[in-house]
C-alpha cells in the first residue's frame, strides 16, 4: 500500500481509501505519527474536493496532537478553499486563531459550535454533535461568554442522546457551567477511574475535575493522560495535559508536583508553537516562585506571560497573571498590594476578571484582606460564593471558604476556627497549614500563648515540607514571640533544585538511565547528564546512589 502510494502520480481513490483505513488502525494502537502521515498522503491522492477536505482536516488534527503547528497550518491552507462541511469549517477557523495563523478578532465560536452541534443532534449524529461541543469547551471556560451562551451550551449538551457518564459530556458541562452543573459532574466523575480508557478520556475527565475544583481527582486523571501522551509521542497533547496538571497540583499546595509539570509544559508548548498556553504555564511557575519567596523570578515570569496574553487579545487569561502577582505580594508580606492585585479577578469591570478563577484566588484574597483592613469586602465576596459551594460541592471552593471564614472574622473567630479545623483538609495541605498559622496568631494575640504553640509548630513543619518559605518564616517568628525558639529550617531538595532538576533527580533516583530520562522528557542524554552534574553539588552528594536519600527531604509525589 505504501509503495503504491509513493508511486502514485495522480489521484487514486482506491489507494487513498486503503491509506485512510491504515490511519484508523494506527490510531487504534496509538501510532499517531503513522496516522498523520497516512491521512496526509490519502488527502493528496483524493480527487473529490469534499472528501479531500475531510481527510485534510483529519490529518491536521493528527499533526496537532504531534505538536507540529506548521504542518497543521499547511494542511489548513490546503483545506480552506475546498467544500468543507460546517463543522470542519468552524474547526478550521478556530484552529487558525489558536495557532496564530489568523489575526485574533475577538470573535468567539462558542455559540456557533453550540448551534452546529444542535443541528447535528437533530440530524441523528450524536457523536459528532458532542465532539463539536467538546472542541470549544475549554474556550467556553476561559473566554467568559455571556450566561445565555453558557446555558445554550449545556442545554444542547444535555439534549444529546449519549450516556450521562460520557467523559466528553462531563467535560462540556463542567467547562460551560461549573456553577450549575458542578454537583452532577462531581458525582459522575466518581464512576470513572484514571487509566481505564483511552488517553483522551483521561484528558477530558481531568479537565472537568479541575473546572469544578476537584483538584485531587484532576491530578489522578491527568497523570494517567500524561503517561498516555508520552507513550504515543503526542507532544501537543502532553504540553496541554502538563499545564492542566500543574494548575491542579499547584492549587492543592503541591509545589513539588506542580513545578516540574509547569516547567516542562512551558518548554513543550513553546516548542510546538503554542505561545498562549506556554505563557499560561509560566504563570504557574510565577505563582510557585511567589510561594517560595522568590519575588524577582515571579515578577519576571508574570510580566513575560502578560505581554504574550495582551498581544494575543485574550484578556480573561490575565486572571492567571493576577493570581501570580497576588501570591508574590502575599509571600513578601505586602498585604495591601496583594489584595489590590487579587481583587481585580473579582471585579466584573476589570479586564482580568474571571468568574471561575475567584475560587482559585479566594484564600489568598482572604489572607491579604485580613491583614490589610479589607475584611468587609472579602466577606462579601465569600458570601457571594457560598451558595455556589453549597450547590456544587466544589472541594476547592469549600476548603477555601472554610479557611477564609475565621481569617476574616476578627475577635469572634473561635467557633469558626473550631469548625474549620474539624473540616476534612487532607487533600489541601497548604490550606490547612495556613489555617493553623492564622489560628496560632489569633490565639497568641488573645494571650493564649501556650495554646498558640501547637498550631504554630504544625504550621511551621507543613510550610517547610511544602516549600512555602515566607509562611514558614512567619510561623517561626510567631513561635519566637510565643516564647519558643522557632529554629532554622534545613533546605530541602524542593528548595535547592529548579523544577526540571527536581524532575530529573527523581527519575534518576528511580534507577532510570540518562538515555531513558531524556526519552521521557524529550531531552538529549547529554542535557540530562549536565543537569545531574549541577544537581549533585546542590544536594551535597557525589553519586546517583545517594539521590534517593537526598530527595527524601521533599514530599513524595502523589
N, C-alpha and C positions, 0 to 999 in steps of 0.2 A: 504493500500500500504506500509506504513512504517513498519507495523507489519510483512508483508510478506518479506520485505527487510531485516529486522533484523533477521528473522528466516531462511533465505536462507543460505545454507552451500556450494552451488556450483553456477556456473554461471547460470543466468536465464534472457534471453533477454527480456521476457515479463515484468518482474518486473523492469529491467533496463530501458526499454523504458518508463514505467509509471513514474519512478523517473526523467527521463530526461524531460518529459512533465511537471512534477511538478516544476522542476527547471525553466523552461521557464515561467510558471505562476508566480513563486516567483520573478523572475527578473522583470516581468512586473509591479509588485506592490512595487518594491524596497526592497524586503526582501532578501538581499544579503547573509545573514547567512544561510537561508534555501536553497537558490540556490546552494551555495557552498557545503553544506552537501549532498544535493540530487545528485549533479553531481559526487562527490567523491564516494558515495555508488553505483551509477549507473555504474561507471567505474569498481568498484570492482566486480560487478556481470556480466561483459561483457566478453564473451569468445573470440570473434574475435579480433586479435591484432590491426587492423586498427581502428575499431570502439572504442575499449578501449582507444587507444591513443588519439582520438579526444575528448573523454569525460574527460580524464585526463587533457588535455590542457585546456579545458573549465573550469574544476574545479580549476585548477591553477590560471587562470585569475580571477575567483571569489574570491579566497582566497587572491590574491594580492590586490584586492580592499578593503578587510577587514583589510589589514595591517598584514598579517600572513606569513612572509617570510619563516619560517621553514616549514610550511605546503606546500607552493609553491615549495620549493626545493625538498621536499619529493615526491611530485607528478611528478615533472620534472624527478627525478631519475627513477620513475616507467615508465614514458613515453619514455625515451630516447632510450631503445633498441627495441621499437615497430615500427610498419610500419606506420610512420607519413607522412602526405603529406608535400611537400616542404615548404609551408607557416608555418605550425606548427613547422617544424624542425628549420627554421630560428628563429622563435619566441622563441623557447626553448633555443637556443644558446644565443640569445641576453639577455633573462631574467636571465640566469645563470651568464652572465657577469655583468649585472646591480646589481644583488643581491649578488655578491661576491661568487657565487658558482663555479666560474672558474677563473683561472688566466687571468688577462687582457693582451691580446697580442697586443693591439693596432689595431687589425683588426676592420674595421667598416662595418657593414652590410647594410649601406645605399644603395650602388649601387646594392647589391644583392636583396634587397627588391624591388628596382625600377624595375629590370628585372623580378622578380617574379610577381609583380603587372601587368606588361605589358602582361605577358603570361596569367594571369587571365582575363585581359580585352579582349584579342583576343579570349579567350575561352568563352566569353559571361558572365563572372561572375564579373559584375561591382562593386557590393557592396564589395566583398572580395578583389578586386583589390584596392579599395580606403582604405579599412581597413588596408591592408598591408602597404600602404604608410603612413597612419596616425600613425602606430605603430612606425615609425622611424623619424617622423617629428621633434620631439624635439632633437633627436640625430643629425639630419642634421643641426639644428640651432647651437648646441653647439660644434660640432666636427670639424668645419672648413673644410668640404670636398672641393675638387678642383672644379673650375667653371663648368667643364664638368659634374660632378656628380650632382651638383645643377640643371643644365639645364636639365639633364636627368630626374630628379625627377619631375620638373614642366611640362616637355613635356608629360611624362606618365600620370601625374595627369590630365592635360587638355584634354587628349585624352579619358579619361574615360567618358562614356555617363551617366552623372548624372547632376542634376540641378546645375546651376552655383552658386547658393547661398548655396549649401550643406555645413554645418559647417565643415565637415571633409575636404572638398576640400579647403576651405578658410584657414584652419589650415595648410595644407600641403604647399600651395602656399606661405603663409606668412613666414613659418619656413624655407622653402627651398631657397627662393629667394625674401627676403623682398624688396630689391632694385628694382628688375624688376617687381614684382607683387604687390607692396605696394599700388599703386593707385587703382587698381581693387579691391583689398581686402578691402581697406578703404571704397570704395563706397558700396560694397555689405554688409559690416558689418552694415551699417545704415538701412538695411532692416530687421534686427533681433532685438528682444527685450529681455532683461535678464529675465529668468524665464519662457519664453514662450514655452519651450520644455523640454526634459529630461535633467537631471543634466549634463550628459556628453557633451551635446550640448553646454552648457554654458562654460564648461572647454575648449572645442575646440575653441570657439569664443573668450574667454578671452585670451587664449594663442596667437591666431592670432593677436588680437588687440595689445598686448604688443610687439609682434615681429615687428610690423610696427610703434611703438611709439605712438599709440593711448591709452595713459595710462588711461584717464578718462573712455573711453569705456571699457577697460580691467577691471578696478576696478568694474564696474557695473555688467558685466557678471560673474566675479569671486566671487562677493558677493552672487549672486544667486546660483552659483555652490557650494559655501561653505555651504549655508543653506541646499542644497540637500544632500551633503555628510554627514552632521551632522544628518539629519533626517534618513538616511539609515545606519548609523554606519560605513561608509566606511573610516576607519582611514588612509589607504594609500593614497586614493584619496584626503582626506581632507588635509593631510600634504602637498601634492604637490600643491594643489589649494591655500593653505595659503601662500606657498612660492612664487608662481607666483603673487598673490595679493600683497604681501609685497613689491616686486620689483616695481609693477605698482604704488603703492601709495608712495613709497619712492622717485621714480623718479619725481613724481608730487609734491614733497615737503611736503607730509602729514605724518610726523613722528608719529602723534597721531594714525594713522591707520596702518602704516607700522610696528611699533614696536610690538604691540600685535600680529599681524599676523605672523611676523617672529619668535617671541619667541615661539609661540605655534607650528609653523611649525617645528622648530628645535627640540622641545621636541617629537612631534609625530613621525617625520621621524626617529629619533634615536630609539624610542621605537619599530617601526615596522621593524628595521634592514635595513635602507636605509642611511648609513653614508655619502655618497657623497652629496645627496641632503640636509641632515641635516647640513653639512658643508656650503653649499651654503646659507642656512638660516642664519647661523652665520655671513656670510659676510654682509648680510643686516643689522644685528644688529651692526656690526662693523662700517658700513657707518653711521648709525644713532648716534652711540656713538661719532664718529668724528664730526658729525654735531653739537652735543650739547657741544663739547669741552672736552669730557671725553677720553683723549688720551690713558690712561693706559688700560681702558676696551677695546677700539677699537683695540689697538695693540695686546692684548691677544687673542681676538676673531679672528683677521685676521691670527695670527700665527697658532692657532689651526686648522682653516679651511685649511690653506695652507698645513699643514702636511698631512691631510686626502687626499686632492686633489693630492698632489705629489705622495703619496703612491698608489693611485688609478690609476695613469697614465693618468689623464685627463687634460692635460695642458691648453687647451682652457678655462677651467673653472677658471683658475688662474686669468683671467682678472677681475673677481669679487673681488679677494683679492687686486688687484692693485687699483680698484675703492675705496675700503675701506681705503687703505693706503694713497691714494691721498687726499681723503676727510679729513682724520685725520691731515695730514700735512698742508692742506689748513686752517683748523679750527685753528690750532696752529700758523698760520701766517708764517710758514716756506715754502715760496713760491718756492724756488729753489728745495727743496726736493719734494714738491707736484708735480711740473712739471715733475721731473725725474720719479717719480712713475707712473704718468698717461701716460707719453709718451710711456711707454712700450706697452700699449694697441694698440697704433697706428703704432708700428714698426713691419712689417711683419716678420722680422728675430727673433723677441723675442718670447720665449715660451708662454708668457702671451698675445700675440697678439690676438685680436678678432675683425674682421671687423665690426660686428654689434654693439658691445659694445662701439665703438667710439662715437656713438650718445649719449650713456649714460654718457660718460666721458667728452664730449666736453666742456660744460660750466665750469666745474672745471678746465680743462686744460687751457681754455682761461683766466680765472681769475688768475691762477698761472702764466701763461706766461706774462700777462700784468704787473705783479709786479717783475718778475724775469728776464726780459730782453730777452724773447724768443718770441717776438711778430711776427717776420717774419715767424718762423717755424709754430706757431699756425695759422697764417693767411693762410699759405699754406695748412694746414690740413682742415681748414674751406672751402677754395676754392675747395678742392677735394671732400668735402661732399655736397657742394651747389647744383650741378646737381641732386644728389640723392634726396635732399629735394624738389627740384622743380618738379621732375618726380613723386615722390611717395606721396607728400603731408603729409609726416610723421609729426604729430603735435609736437612730442618731438624734432625732428631734426630742424624743422622750428623755434620753440621757442628758442632753444639753439643757433642757428646761428644768430637770430635776436638780442639776448642779447650779444653774443660774439663780434659781429661786432664793436660796439662803444668801448667796453673794449679794443680792440686791435688796435684802430685807432690812438690813440695819440692826438695831438693838434687839428686836423681837425675833431674831432668826433662829433661836434654839430649836423649836419644833420642826422647822424646815430643814435644819441640818440633820436632825434625827431621821426625818423622812428620807432625805437624800442618801444618807449613809446606809439606810436599810434597802435602798434600791439595788437591783442587780446591775452592777457596773463591771462585771468580769470581762466583758468584751471591750471595755473602754478604760484602759489603764491610765491614760493621761487625764481623762475626765476625773477619775477617782483621786488621782494624786493632787489635782488642782482643788478638788473639794476638800481633801484633807489639809492642804496648806491653808485654805481660807478658813476652815474650821479652827485650826490651831491658832491662827492670827486672831480670830474672833474671841476665842477663849482667853488668850493672853491679855487682850485689851479689856476684858472683863475681870482681870485679876485672878483668873483661874489658871495660874501659871503651871502648877504641877500637872493638871489635866491637859494642858495645851501640848505638853511634850510628846505624848503618844501619837497624835495625828501628825505632828511636825516631823517626828522620826520616820514615820511611814512615808510621808510625802518626800522627804529627802532621799530615801532609798529608791523610791519609784522614779523620781526625776533623774537620779544618777543612772539607773538602768535604761531609761528611755532616751538618754542623751539630751535632756532639756536643761542645759547648764544654767541659764538665767533663773529658772524656777528653783533648781537645786540650791543655787546661791542664796536665794531669798529664804528658803527653808532653813539653811544654816544660820543666816542672820537672825531669824526668829528664834531658833534654838539657843543661840548665844544670849539673846535678850531674855529668854526664859531661864537662864542660869545653867544651861547645859552646853558644853563646848560642841559646836556644830561639826568640827573636824574638817578635814580636807578630802575631797574625792579623788580617787585614783582614776586616771583617764582610762576609758575602755576602748576597745577596738572601734566602736562606733564613733568615739571622739577623735581617734587618731587617723582613721582612714577615710579617704574620699569614697563616695558611693560605689564607683566602679571597682576601686581597690577592694572594698569590702566584699563585693560580689565575687571577684576573682579569688580572694583569700578563702572564702567559704568553699568554693568548688575545689580548690587545691587541697583544702583540709579534708575533703571527702575522698581524696585519692585520685582525682582526675589529673591527667597529664596536661601539659601546656597546649598540646595539639587539640585535645578533647575540649578544653576550656575555650580555646579560640573558635572551634567549630560551633560551640553552643552560643557564644556571644558575638559571632561574626567579626572576630579579630584575628590577626595573624598570631602565630605561636611566638614570634619574636616580640610582639607588643605585650603578650601575656608575660613573657619572661622579664621584660623591662619593668612591668608593674610589680612583679614579685620581688625584683631586685630592690625596689623602693619600699615595698611593704615590710620586708624583714627588719630593717633597722627601725622603722616606725614602731614596730611591736616589740623590739628588743630581743629578737630571735635570730637564729642563723640558718635554720633549715625548715623544710616543709613539714618534717615530723613534729615540729613544735607549734604548728599553726593551730591545731585543734584546741590546745590548752590556752593559747593566747586569745583565741576568739571566744572562749567560754566566758569572758567578762562582758560580752554583749548578749542581748536577748536572742534566744534561738528563733529561727524562722518558724512561723506557724505552719 
